[in-house]
Amino acid sequence: MLWGTKKLAVTLAGLIGLLVLSACVTRQEEGIQLPETRTQTKSTRQEQALLPKRYQIIVVEPVAIPVGMVKKYPLAARTCQSSTIAALRAKKAFELVHHTAPAKAASPVLLVRCQITDMRLTSRNSRLWAGSSPNSSYINMDVQLVDGASQKILQEKQLSTISATPASPKSARGGDSEITKAMGALLGEYVFSIMPPS
């Protein structure tokens, strides 16, 4: 009787193991991956509706940033803005991508208006002091897309970028690091992704 109970227990354990293994394989086949330690980006919504019309002129306004952060990271906002402009220009899908609107715009103008709400750039030194659990660098940003003619807000979005790789002491002081460039590239990709086809 005891032998039969042990055999039943071993059989159940084997079945449970097969179920767990098949679940793991299914998750891999569905493309579900574990979080990586490289730069990660996320937004508050999984899907975003397209803009009501296509804009040929994109104006990326200066990025707003709290005064306290400006003192700590004086180049962060400017780097985000220039990186966004570069990312959109690289798409070669617009008549003009600039930081100011032309005096007389022949095409509809989209204003990209954003503000850094929180950020931290960690240096290699701070990682050494933190030991085995270093703080990650990150940037959080609120974005508004505004119609240039009517000043109507078309869409709002919250974007975040995170990096487990510490910035150098120089970039952490100046704010000009890979993570600020990554945020600009992410913003540019977001704007491009919601632009309707011509």
Phi, psi and chi 1 to 4 in degrees:
 res  aa     phi    psi   chi1   chi2   chi3   chi4
   1 MET       -  -43.5 -170.7   70.7  175.0      -
   2 LEU   -64.0  -39.9 -177.5   59.9      -      -
   3 TRP   -62.4  -40.2  171.9 -107.2      -      -
   4 GLY   -64.2  -38.1      -      -      -      -
   5 THR   -65.2  -42.5  -55.4      -      -      -
   6 LYS   -63.8  -41.6  -74.2 -176.1  177.3  179.1
   7 LYS   -63.6  -40.6 -170.4  173.1 -178.5  179.6
   8 LEU   -63.7  -41.2  179.7   60.2      -      -
   9 ALA   -64.3  -42.2      -      -      -      -
  10 VAL   -64.3  -40.5  170.2      -      -      -
  11 THR   -63.9  -43.7  -56.6      -      -      -
  12 LEU   -64.0  -40.6  -73.5  174.4      -      -
  13 ALA   -62.6  -39.3      -      -      -      -
  14 GLY   -65.0  -41.3      -      -      -      -
  15 LEU   -64.0  -41.7  -72.6  173.0      -      -
  16 ILE   -62.9  -42.1  -68.1  171.9      -      -
  17 GLY   -60.8  -41.0      -      -      -      -
  18 LEU   -64.8  -39.2  -75.0  173.0      -      -
  19 LEU   -63.5  -44.7  -72.5  172.8      -      -
  20 VAL   -63.0  -43.6  170.9      -      -      -
  21 LEU   -63.0  -43.2 -179.6   60.6      -      -
  22 SER   -66.4  -34.1   63.5      -      -      -
  23 ALA   -65.2  -41.2      -      -      -      -
  24 CYS   -64.2  -42.9  -69.3      -      -      -
  25 VAL   -63.7  -40.7  171.2      -      -      -
  26 THR   -61.9  -41.9  -57.0      -      -      -
  27 ARG   -63.6  -38.2  -72.9  173.1   67.3   86.2
  28 GLN   -67.3  -40.7  -74.0 -177.7  -14.0      -
  29 GLU   -65.8  -30.3  -70.5  174.9   -8.5      -
  30 GLU   -79.3   -2.3  -69.3  174.4   -7.2      -
  31 GLY    83.8   15.2      -      -      -      -
  32 ILE   -81.4  125.0  -60.2  172.4      -      -
  33 GLN  -121.8  155.9  -60.3  177.1  -11.3      -
  34 LEU   -74.2  152.9  -66.2  175.0      -      -
  35 PRO   -59.1  142.4  -21.9   32.1      -      -
  36 GLU  -100.6  164.1  -61.9 -179.6   -4.1      -
  37 THR   -90.6   -5.3   55.9      -      -      -
  38 ARG   -77.4 -177.7  -68.0  174.8  -67.0  178.9
  39 THR   -58.3  127.7  -59.4      -      -      -
  40 GLN  -119.4  146.2  -59.2  171.6  -10.0      -
  41 THR  -128.9  152.4   56.5      -      -      -
  42 LYS  -152.2  160.7   63.5  178.4 -178.4  177.6
  43 SER  -134.0  166.7   60.3      -      -      -
  44 THR   -76.1  -19.5   54.3      -      -      -
  45 ARG  -125.7  141.6  -63.5  178.1 -175.1  174.6
  46 GLN   -74.0  -39.6  -66.9  -63.6  -34.8      -
  47 GLU  -122.9  143.3  -64.0 -179.1    2.3      -
  48 GLN  -129.7  134.5 -165.6   79.4   27.9      -
  49 ALA   -69.8  152.0      -      -      -      -
  50 LEU   -70.9  156.9  -64.6  178.2      -      -
  51 LEU   -65.7  155.5  -67.5  172.9      -      -
  52 PRO   -65.6  -23.4   21.0  -31.6      -      -
  53 LYS  -151.5  166.4   62.5 -177.5  176.8 -178.0
  54 ARG   -86.0  135.9 -176.5  167.9 -175.5   83.4
  55 TYR  -109.2  132.0  -69.8   83.8      -      -
  56 GLN   -96.8  -15.9  -73.3  -65.0  -22.6      -
  57 ILE  -119.1  120.7  -60.9  175.7      -      -
  58 ILE  -113.9  124.0  -47.8  -64.9      -      -
  59 VAL  -112.5  113.4  176.3      -      -      -
  60 VAL   -93.7  102.7 -177.5      -      -      -
  61 GLU   -70.2  159.5  -63.4 -177.2  -15.2      -
  62 PRO   -54.0  136.6  -26.7   35.4      -      -
  63 VAL   -75.5  125.6  176.7      -      -      -
  64 ALA   -75.7  147.2      -      -      -      -
  65 ILE  -154.0  137.8 -176.2  171.1      -      -
  66 PRO   -57.2  149.5  -25.7   34.9      -      -
  67 VAL   -57.2  -42.3  175.1      -      -      -
  68 GLY   -60.9  -35.6      -      -      -      -
  69 MET   -75.8  -31.6  -68.7 -175.7 -164.1      -
  70 VAL   -60.8  -41.5  171.4      -      -      -
  71 LYS   -65.0  -35.8  -66.8  178.5  179.8  177.9
  72 LYS   -83.5  -38.2 -162.7  170.2 -175.6 -179.2
  73 TYR  -130.3   75.0  -48.3  115.2      -      -
  74 PRO   -65.8  -21.8   22.2  -32.9      -      -
  75 LEU  -101.8   -3.9  -60.7  179.7      -      -
  76 ALA   -61.0  -49.4      -      -      -      -
  77 ALA   -64.6  -43.0      -      -      -      -
  78 ARG   -65.4  -39.1 -172.0  179.9  -57.3  174.8
  79 THR   -65.5  -41.2  -57.4      -      -      -
  80 CYS   -60.5  -44.3  -78.0      -      -      -
  81 GLN   -63.7  -49.4 -178.9 -169.7   27.9      -
  82 SER   -66.2  -34.3   60.9      -      -      -
  83 SER   -68.6  -37.0  179.6      -      -      -
  84 THR   -64.2  -45.9  -56.4      -      -      -
  85 ILE   -60.0  -45.3  -68.1  171.8      -      -
  86 ALA   -62.2  -41.1      -      -      -      -
  87 ALA   -64.6  -41.0      -      -      -      -
  88 LEU   -72.4  -37.7  -72.6  169.0      -      -
  89 ARG   -64.5  -35.0  -75.5  178.4  177.2  171.4
  90 ALA   -63.9  -23.6      -      -      -      -
  91 LYS   -70.7  -23.6  -60.5  -67.1 -175.8 -177.6
  92 LYS    52.6   43.8  -63.0 -178.3  178.6  179.7
  93 ALA  -119.3    1.5      -      -      -      -
  94 PHE  -130.9  154.6  -51.7  102.9      -      -
  95 GLU   -67.6  -40.8  -69.5  177.5   12.1      -
  96 LEU  -150.9  134.0  177.5   67.4      -      -
  97 VAL  -128.6  117.9  179.9      -      -      -
  98 HIS  -150.7  176.1 -157.1   56.1      -      -
  99 HIS   -93.3   -8.4   54.6   83.2      -      -
 100 THR  -137.8  153.2   54.4      -      -      -
 101 ALA   -82.3  148.3      -      -      -      -
 102 PRO   -67.3  155.8   23.2  -31.7      -      -
 103 ALA   -59.0  -43.7      -      -      -      -
 104 LYS  -126.6  103.3  -66.9 -177.5  179.0  179.6
 105 ALA   -86.7  126.0      -      -      -      -
 106 ALA   -83.4  -16.1      -      -      -      -
 107 SER  -127.3  162.5  -58.3      -      -      -
 108 PRO   -57.5  142.2  -24.3   34.0      -      -
 109 VAL  -111.1  131.7  177.1      -      -      -
 110 LEU  -109.8  125.8  178.5   70.0      -      -
 111 LEU   -96.0  127.5  -53.5  177.5      -      -
 112 VAL  -101.6  108.1 -179.8      -      -      -
 113 ARG  -116.0  121.5 -167.2  169.5  -70.1  162.8
 114 CYS  -144.3  162.1   46.7      -      -      -
 115 GLN  -141.7  131.6  176.5  178.3    5.5      -
 116 ILE   -76.8  119.7  -65.9  174.5      -      -
 117 THR   -94.8  -27.5   55.8      -      -      -
 118 ASP  -161.2  145.4 -166.9   14.7      -      -
 119 MET  -162.0  157.3   71.1  177.9  -65.8      -
 120 ARG  -151.4  129.7  177.7  178.5   62.9 -148.6
 121 LEU  -115.4  116.4  -60.4 -178.9      -      -
 122 THR   -96.2  136.7   58.7      -      -      -
 123 SER   -89.4  168.3   68.0      -      -      -
 124 ARG   -62.6  -34.9 -169.2  171.4  -58.3  -83.4
 125 ASN   -63.2  -41.8  -70.2  -21.9      -      -
 126 SER   -67.2  -29.8   65.9      -      -      -
 127 ARG   -67.0  -40.4 -178.5  177.4 -178.5  178.3
 128 LEU   -64.6  -40.2  -67.9  174.3      -      -
 129 TRP   -66.7  -33.2  -80.3  105.7      -      -
 130 ALA   -74.6  -18.6      -      -      -      -
 131 GLY    77.7 -130.0      -      -      -      -
 132 SER   -81.4  -11.1   59.7      -      -      -
 133 SER  -126.8   72.8   56.8      -      -      -
 134 PRO   -69.7  151.9   27.7  -34.8      -      -
 135 ASN   -78.1  138.6  -66.7  -35.9      -      -
 136 SER   -84.3  153.1  -61.8      -      -      -
 137 SER   -80.4  145.5  -63.1      -      -      -
 138 TYR  -157.2  160.0   66.8   85.6      -      -
 139 ILE  -138.9  132.7  -59.9  176.6      -      -
 140 ASN  -114.6  136.7  -62.7  -29.6      -      -
 141 MET  -140.6  137.9  177.0 -177.0  -75.8      -
 142 ASP   -98.5  133.9  -72.1  -15.1      -      -
 143 VAL  -124.4  137.9 -179.6      -      -      -
 144 GLN  -125.7  133.7  -71.0 -177.0  -20.5      -
 145 LEU  -106.4  122.1  -60.1 -176.0      -      -
 146 VAL  -122.6  135.0 -179.1      -      -      -
 147 ASP   -70.7  125.7  179.7   80.9      -      -
 148 GLY   -64.2  -33.9      -      -      -      -
 149 ALA   -78.2  -47.3      -      -      -      -
 150 SER   -94.6  -13.9   66.2      -      -      -
 151 GLN    63.1   20.8  -67.4  -63.9  -52.9      -
 152 LYS   -81.8  134.3  177.7 -176.6  176.8 -178.3
 153 ILE   -75.4  119.6  -62.4  174.2      -      -
 154 LEU   -90.1  -40.3  -55.5  173.8      -      -
 155 GLN  -150.7  152.1  -75.3 -163.2   22.4      -
 156 GLU  -128.9  146.6  -65.8 -177.9  -66.2      -
 157 LYS  -151.7  150.2 -171.3   86.2  164.9  177.0
 158 GLN  -114.7  125.1  -69.4 -179.8  -28.3      -
 159 LEU  -117.5  148.1  -60.8  176.5      -      -
 160 SER  -140.0  144.8  -60.9      -      -      -
 161 THR  -135.0  137.9 -175.1      -      -      -
 162 ILE  -130.4  140.9  -55.7  168.3      -      -
 163 SER  -137.9  132.0  175.2      -      -      -
 164 ALA   -86.1   -9.7      -      -      -      -
 165 THR   -84.7  121.3  -55.7      -      -      -
 166 PRO   -70.6  145.3   26.9  -34.1      -      -
 167 ALA   -75.6  162.4      -      -      -      -
 168 SER   -72.3  158.9   66.7      -      -      -
 169 PRO   -55.6  -37.3  -27.2   35.5      -      -
 170 LYS   -66.3  -46.0 -179.3  178.6  179.0 -179.4
 171 SER   -70.6  -31.9   64.4      -      -      -
 172 ALA   -65.5  -34.2      -      -      -      -
 173 ARG   -74.7  -41.5  -73.5 -165.4  -55.1  -90.9
 174 GLY   -87.7  -20.7      -      -      -      -
 175 GLY    85.2   -2.3      -      -      -      -
 176 ASP   -94.7   87.8 -174.7    7.9      -      -
 177 SER  -133.1  174.7   70.6      -      -      -
 178 GLU   -61.9  -32.5  -69.2  -57.2  -44.4      -
 179 ILE   -70.9  -33.1 -166.8  169.3      -      -
 180 THR   -70.7  -35.4   52.4      -      -      -
 181 LYS   -67.7  -37.9  -66.7  176.2 -176.6  176.5
 182 ALA   -64.3  -38.1      -      -      -      -
 183 MET   -63.5  -42.2  174.3   54.3   82.7      -
 184 GLY   -62.1  -41.4      -      -      -      -
 185 ALA   -65.2  -38.5      -      -      -      -
 186 LEU   -64.4  -42.7  174.3   64.0      -      -
 187 LEU   -63.4  -43.3  177.0   55.6      -      -
 188 GLY   -61.9  -41.0      -      -      -      -
 189 GLU   -65.6  -38.3 -169.6   60.8   38.6      -
 190 TYR   -62.4  -48.1  158.8   60.9      -      -
 191 VAL   -60.4  -44.3  172.9      -      -      -
 192 PHE   -64.8  -37.6  179.4   75.4      -      -
 193 SER   -69.7  -24.0   70.0      -      -      -
 194 ILE  -103.2    7.1   61.3  170.8      -      -
 195 MET   -81.3  123.5 -165.4   66.4   64.3      -
 196 PRO   -67.3  155.3   24.2  -32.5      -      -
 197 PRO   -65.9  156.2   22.8  -32.4      -      -
 198 SER   -74.0      -   55.3      -      -      -
